[in-house]
């Protein structure tokens, strides 16, 4: 994935300045920076939800996006939320529900889930799509610290098993340090890349064999 932007404006205000961002296959890259700097706008541009920019974005066709809110289908069961959006069969849907700790809940509806469980379903839906690129916009926001810890561990496990290239936005430095193999910092305004560093001290080392802690 390669982003080459000259600028991006919203409602007459320049939000993103010139920036060049490349994410290679297999990376997990965190986008960090102050609230309101343009992190989510950049993610939405990559997802094709914002098109009023000058420049070029080369992203895989098979891209999944996890929003800050779960954005589920409330009138569909959990199984159908996966089958309809990820275009998978019932057996695969059961597999992904089990993978995120929702085994046996396939006939329930999103309204019967807690916020943390809804976020688990959103995570299952995204990975079930087998995306070439996974985009996540502050996926753990509004959860208490214990649930955030659980969700980060779950994401790390699924990411390790699938080797999905991932770009995620967060304003929490601990999330970036724990999950990302590389951290890109935006500053501004307008937003531009002010830092881009490998994260050798990540809590989780992601590999096909599983998740292992790099710190005691």
PLY file of the C-alpha trace (Angstrom):
ply
format ascii 1.0
element vertex 216
property float x
property float y
property float z
element edge 215
property int vertex1
property int vertex2
end_header
0.00 0.00 0.00
1.40 3.38 -0.98
-0.07 6.81 -0.20
1.28 9.89 -1.97
-0.74 12.98 -1.10
-0.20 16.63 -1.95
-3.09 17.82 0.25
-6.56 16.93 1.51
-9.20 19.53 2.40
-12.41 19.15 4.39
-15.02 21.93 4.49
-12.53 24.41 3.10
-9.79 23.59 5.62
-6.58 21.79 4.74
-6.39 18.71 6.96
-3.53 16.76 5.39
-0.37 18.28 3.94
1.98 16.51 1.55
2.89 13.08 2.85
4.31 9.81 1.55
3.43 6.60 3.38
4.25 3.07 2.30
3.09 -0.05 4.16
4.69 -3.29 3.05
3.09 -6.70 3.13
2.98 -8.20 6.62
3.57 -4.98 8.53
1.48 -3.74 11.44
1.75 0.05 11.36
0.30 2.43 13.96
-0.62 6.01 13.09
-0.32 8.22 16.18
-0.59 11.93 16.87
-2.72 14.51 18.69
-6.51 14.22 18.67
-8.04 15.96 15.66
-4.79 16.07 13.69
-6.20 14.03 10.77
-5.39 10.40 11.59
-8.91 9.15 10.93
-9.19 11.30 7.81
-6.07 9.65 6.41
-7.52 6.21 7.14
-10.82 7.09 5.48
-8.97 8.33 2.40
-7.09 5.03 2.16
-10.42 3.17 2.51
-11.91 5.22 -0.32
-14.46 6.98 1.90
-12.87 10.39 1.35
-11.92 11.26 -2.22
-11.42 15.02 -2.22
-7.64 15.02 -2.20
-4.84 15.64 -4.61
-2.39 12.79 -4.97
-2.56 9.05 -5.37
-3.44 6.14 -3.10
-2.54 2.61 -4.17
-4.37 0.24 -1.81
-5.42 -3.40 -2.26
-8.91 -4.00 -3.59
-9.64 -6.39 -0.72
-9.49 -3.96 2.20
-11.42 -4.22 5.49
-12.13 -1.30 7.80
-12.99 -1.40 11.50
-14.58 1.89 12.58
-14.49 3.50 16.01
-18.07 2.23 16.43
-18.83 -1.43 15.61
-21.30 -0.52 12.75
-23.02 -3.91 12.86
-26.33 -4.93 11.25
-28.73 -4.81 14.22
-31.53 -6.63 12.39
-29.29 -9.60 11.54
-28.04 -12.41 13.79
-24.37 -12.61 14.64
-23.98 -15.43 12.11
-25.65 -13.38 9.39
-23.54 -10.33 10.27
-20.57 -12.42 9.21
-22.18 -14.29 6.33
-23.64 -11.20 4.66
-20.73 -8.79 5.06
-17.80 -11.21 4.74
-19.58 -13.45 2.20
-18.77 -16.67 3.99
-20.75 -19.81 4.81
-22.34 -20.76 8.11
-19.48 -23.08 9.07
-16.88 -20.36 8.54
-19.07 -17.95 10.49
-19.14 -20.37 13.43
-15.36 -20.64 13.24
-14.86 -16.88 13.45
-17.39 -16.47 16.23
-15.46 -19.05 18.22
-12.17 -17.35 17.39
-13.31 -14.15 19.11
-14.98 -15.79 22.10
-18.57 -15.71 20.83
-19.07 -19.43 20.28
-22.71 -20.49 20.61
-24.01 -16.93 20.15
-24.69 -17.17 16.41
-28.47 -16.83 16.74
-28.22 -13.75 18.97
-28.52 -10.20 17.68
-25.98 -7.38 18.14
-28.30 -5.61 20.59
-27.89 -8.56 22.97
-24.13 -8.01 23.14
-22.08 -5.73 25.36
-19.92 -3.09 23.67
-16.86 -5.29 24.14
-18.64 -8.23 22.52
-19.80 -6.04 19.65
-16.19 -5.04 19.07
-15.24 -8.73 19.07
-17.83 -9.33 16.36
-16.52 -6.39 14.33
-13.03 -7.87 14.62
-14.29 -11.29 13.51
-16.08 -9.75 10.55
-12.97 -7.92 9.39
-10.67 -10.93 9.61
-13.31 -13.22 8.06
-13.08 -11.11 4.91
-9.47 -12.28 4.51
-8.38 -8.75 3.59
-5.06 -7.93 2.00
-5.12 -4.76 4.11
-6.88 -4.26 7.44
-7.59 -0.67 8.53
-8.61 0.01 12.13
-9.73 3.40 13.44
-9.24 3.46 17.23
-10.86 0.00 17.58
-10.55 -0.14 21.39
-11.98 3.28 22.24
-14.59 3.54 25.05
-13.59 0.21 26.63
-12.31 -0.11 30.17
-8.60 -0.96 30.60
-9.18 -4.66 31.27
-11.27 -5.05 28.11
-8.74 -3.06 26.09
-6.05 -5.47 27.26
-8.19 -8.45 26.23
-8.99 -6.94 22.84
-5.36 -6.11 22.12
-4.39 -9.69 22.93
-7.17 -11.02 20.70
-6.15 -8.79 17.81
-2.50 -9.78 18.20
-3.43 -13.47 18.11
-5.60 -13.15 14.99
-3.00 -10.95 13.31
-0.31 -13.54 14.06
-2.39 -16.39 12.69
-3.42 -14.62 9.49
-0.37 -12.41 8.85
-2.73 -9.66 7.73
-1.10 -6.37 6.78
-2.58 -3.82 9.18
-2.70 -0.04 9.53
-4.37 1.28 12.65
-5.03 4.67 14.18
-4.71 5.26 17.90
-4.13 8.16 20.27
-2.93 5.75 22.99
0.83 5.29 22.87
0.67 1.99 24.78
-1.51 0.45 22.06
0.99 1.47 19.40
3.98 0.20 21.39
2.27 -3.08 22.17
0.84 -3.98 18.76
2.74 -2.19 16.00
5.93 -3.27 14.33
6.28 0.33 13.13
4.96 3.64 14.45
4.23 6.64 12.20
3.63 10.00 13.91
1.54 12.81 12.44
2.08 16.44 13.42
0.70 19.73 12.20
-1.73 21.19 11.36
-2.09 20.47 8.56
-1.07 16.88 9.25
2.23 15.63 7.93
4.52 12.76 8.89
6.89 13.92 11.62
8.17 10.51 12.71
8.49 7.01 11.29
10.29 4.37 13.35
10.49 0.62 13.74
9.13 -0.57 17.07
11.63 -3.18 18.22
10.30 -3.00 21.76
6.78 -4.20 20.93
5.09 -6.23 23.62
4.01 -8.82 21.07
6.17 -10.38 18.42
3.75 -11.48 15.71
4.45 -14.68 13.85
2.55 -17.46 12.17
3.27 -19.72 15.13
1.51 -17.43 17.61
2.09 -14.50 19.91
5.01 -14.36 22.27
5.90 -11.65 24.72
9.15 -9.80 24.11
9.18 -8.39 27.65
9.13 -10.08 30.99
0 1
1 2
2 3
3 4
4 5
5 6
6 7
7 8
8 9
9 10
10 11
11 12
12 13
13 14
14 15
15 16
16 17
17 18
18 19
19 20
20 21
21 22
22 23
23 24
24 25
25 26
26 27
27 28
28 29
29 30
30 31
31 32
32 33
33 34
34 35
35 36
36 37
37 38
38 39
39 40
40 41
41 42
42 43
43 44
44 45
45 46
46 47
47 48
48 49
49 50
50 51
51 52
52 53
53 54
54 55
55 56
56 57
57 58
58 59
59 60
60 61
61 62
62 63
63 64
64 65
65 66
66 67
67 68
68 69
69 70
70 71
71 72
72 73
73 74
74 75
75 76
76 77
77 78
78 79
79 80
80 81
81 82
82 83
83 84
84 85
85 86
86 87
87 88
88 89
89 90
90 91
91 92
92 93
93 94
94 95
95 96
96 97
97 98
98 99
99 100
100 101
101 102
102 103
103 104
104 105
105 106
106 107
107 108
108 109
109 110
110 111
111 112
112 113
113 114
114 115
115 116
116 117
117 118
118 119
119 120
120 121
121 122
122 123
123 124
124 125
125 126
126 127
127 128
128 129
129 130
130 131
131 132
132 133
133 134
134 135
135 136
136 137
137 138
138 139
139 140
140 141
141 142
142 143
143 144
144 145
145 146
146 147
147 148
148 149
149 150
150 151
151 152
152 153
153 154
154 155
155 156
156 157
157 158
158 159
159 160
160 161
161 162
162 163
163 164
164 165
165 166
166 167
167 168
168 169
169 170
170 171
171 172
172 173
173 174
174 175
175 176
176 177
177 178
178 179
179 180
180 181
181 182
182 183
183 184
184 185
185 186
186 187
187 188
188 189
189 190
190 191
191 192
192 193
193 194
194 195
195 196
196 197
197 198
198 199
199 200
200 201
201 202
202 203
203 204
204 205
205 206
206 207
207 208
208 209
209 210
210 211
211 212
212 213
213 214
214 215
